[in-house]
Amino acid sequence: MVVRRCPQCHTAGDDQYGFCIKCGYEYPTLENTPNTCPLCFYENPEEAEFCVKCGSPLIFKQNPDATFGPIIIQKKVVDSSENKPTSTTTKLLIVLGYIFSILGGLLGLIIAIYLITRKDPVAKKHGRIQLAIFIFYLVLLLILILTGAITQETLIQYSQMNFANLTNPNV
């Protein structure tokens, strides 16, 4: 039994029935000539170990007397971003994002959103974590305000104190 590709509908399937199970095309009998491809029936040169048309192994050339089961051709999809190193700029932004997210600054939110929009999966992961930290601080601040632990006057005094420190360095 050999896996073949139907020349009419291009469906891959084994030839145990002698015809394509999708369109009914009748497969020709498969002779074990060493240079004929069992998948696409292309006549290959003598020195070929694999079919020059479709790339499948020439199984009758490798072992002419054996009976073969179906040919299984596996394709492995490799994600190129797994092996791609993160740049130094991205590493610096990840570190700064954590610092500003923990301190509760608006800059931490901006860096987190920037990292989430990158194609690098490592940067996306850290951006999501930083965004979660920022949201946690906002929820904590909201809970403290709603329970009365922090009053509106305290927030106003805090903002005025920060503004005064920025405008008057002698204070």
C-alpha positions in Angstrom: 0.0 0.0 0.0 1.4 3.4 -1.1 0.2 6.9 -0.5 -0.5 8.5 -3.8 -1.7 11.9 -5.0 -4.6 11.8 -7.4 -3.7 13.6 -10.7 -7.3 14.9 -11.1 -8.3 16.3 -7.7 -4.8 16.2 -6.0 -6.1 14.4 -2.9 -3.5 12.3 -1.1 -4.6 8.9 -0.1 -3.5 5.2 -0.1 -4.0 3.1 -3.2 -5.4 0.0 -1.4 -8.7 0.4 -3.3 -7.1 1.1 -6.6 -8.9 4.4 -7.1 -9.2 7.9 -5.5 -11.8 8.0 -2.8 -12.7 11.6 -3.6 -13.2 11.7 -7.3 -13.0 8.0 -8.4 -9.9 8.2 -10.6 -8.5 4.7 -11.1 -4.8 4.5 -10.3 -2.6 2.6 -12.7 -0.9 -0.4 -11.3 2.3 0.4 -9.5 5.4 -1.3 -10.8 8.4 -1.4 -8.6 10.7 0.3 -11.0 13.4 1.9 -9.0 13.4 5.3 -10.7 9.6 5.9 -10.9 8.2 8.0 -8.1 5.4 6.1 -6.3 3.6 9.4 -5.5 3.6 11.4 -8.7 4.8 8.7 -11.2 7.7 10.9 -12.5 10.6 9.0 -14.1 13.7 10.1 -12.2 17.4 9.9 -13.3 19.4 7.0 -12.1 21.4 8.9 -9.4 18.3 10.3 -7.7 17.4 9.0 -4.2 14.4 11.3 -4.0 11.9 12.4 -6.6 13.1 15.5 -8.4 9.5 16.6 -9.0 7.8 16.1 -5.6 10.6 15.3 -3.3 9.2 11.9 -2.0 11.7 9.1 -1.4 12.2 6.6 -4.1 11.2 3.6 -2.0 11.7 0.8 -4.6 15.2 2.0 -5.2 16.1 1.8 -1.5 14.6 -1.6 -1.0 13.4 -3.3 -4.2 12.1 -6.6 -2.6 10.2 -5.2 0.4 6.5 -4.5 0.6 5.8 -1.0 1.9 3.0 0.5 4.0 1.8 4.0 3.3 4.4 6.7 2.9 4.0 9.3 5.6 5.5 12.6 4.8 5.7 14.9 7.8 6.1 18.6 7.6 7.2 20.4 10.7 6.2 24.0 11.1 8.9 26.0 12.9 8.0 29.3 14.5 10.9 31.5 13.6 10.1 33.8 16.5 11.1 31.1 19.1 14.8 31.4 18.1 14.8 35.1 17.5 16.7 36.9 20.3 15.0 40.0 21.8 16.8 43.3 21.1 18.5 45.3 23.8 15.9 48.1 23.3 13.1 45.6 24.0 14.9 44.3 27.1 15.3 47.9 28.4 11.7 48.7 27.8 10.6 45.5 29.6 12.7 46.5 32.7 11.5 50.1 32.6 7.9 49.0 32.1 8.1 46.9 35.3 9.6 49.8 37.2 7.0 52.3 36.1 4.1 49.8 36.5 5.1 49.0 40.0 5.5 52.7 40.9 2.0 53.2 39.4 2.9 55.8 36.8 1.2 56.5 33.6 4.4 55.8 31.8 4.1 52.2 32.9 0.8 51.9 31.2 2.2 53.4 28.0 5.2 51.0 27.9 2.9 48.1 28.7 0.6 48.9 25.8 3.6 49.4 23.5 5.0 46.0 24.4 1.7 44.3 23.8 1.6 45.6 20.3 5.0 44.1 19.4 5.4 40.9 17.3 7.8 39.4 19.8 6.0 36.9 22.0 8.3 37.6 25.0 7.6 41.3 24.8 3.8 40.6 24.5 3.9 38.4 27.6 5.8 41.0 29.7 3.5 43.8 28.4 0.4 41.8 29.6 2.0 41.3 33.0 2.8 45.0 33.3 -0.7 45.9 32.3 -2.0 43.6 35.0 0.2 45.2 37.6 -1.0 48.7 36.5 -4.7 47.6 36.7 -4.1 46.0 40.1 -2.8 49.4 41.4 -5.8 51.2 39.9 -8.2 48.8 41.6 -6.4 49.0 44.9 -6.5 52.8 44.7 -10.2 52.7 43.9 -10.9 50.4 46.8 -9.0 52.7 49.2 -11.0 55.7 48.0 -14.4 54.0 48.2 -13.7 52.6 51.7 -12.6 56.1 53.0 -9.0 55.2 53.8 -7.9 57.9 51.3 -10.0 61.0 51.1 -10.4 63.5 48.2 -8.5 66.1 50.2 -5.5 63.7 50.6 -5.3 63.2 46.9 -5.5 67.0 46.3 -2.8 67.6 48.8 -0.6 64.9 47.3 -1.0 66.3 43.8 -0.3 69.9 45.0 2.8 68.7 46.9 4.2 67.0 43.8 3.4 70.1 41.7 5.2 72.3 44.3 8.2 70.1 44.3 8.5 70.3 40.5 8.2 74.1 40.3 10.0 75.1 43.5 13.3 73.1 44.0 14.0 74.9 47.4 11.0 73.3 49.1 
